[in-house]
């Protein structure tokens, strides 16, 4: 139903060259490649726990007598 043919890809390429210029295309390509590489390595690594620690585990004592400024 929806797909990009050769004509559409060429039109998109021409628009990109007009917007960014031919000199910046290698920079953009390498940046996209690095981003994809980092994304793949991030997905394949172990899961990282980003849950915040509870305030009880960080405080010493019960916190009574402290005033907040």
Residue, then its C-alpha position, 0 to 999 in steps of 0.5 A: x500500500x505505502x512504499x518508497x520507490x526509486x523516484x521518491x528516494x531520489x526526490x528526497x535525496x535532492x531535497x536533503x542535498x539542497x537543505x544541508x549541502x554536499x559538504x555536510x552529508x558525510x558528517x550527517x551520515x556518520x552521525x546517524x551511523x554512530x547513533x544507530x550503533x549506540x542504540x543497538x549496543x544500548x538495547x543489547x546490554x543488560x537492563x539498567x535500574x533507574x529507579x530512584x532510591x527511597x529517602x529512608x535508605x539515604x537518611x541517617x536517623x528518623x529525620x526529626x528535629x530537622x527544619x527545612x529552609 
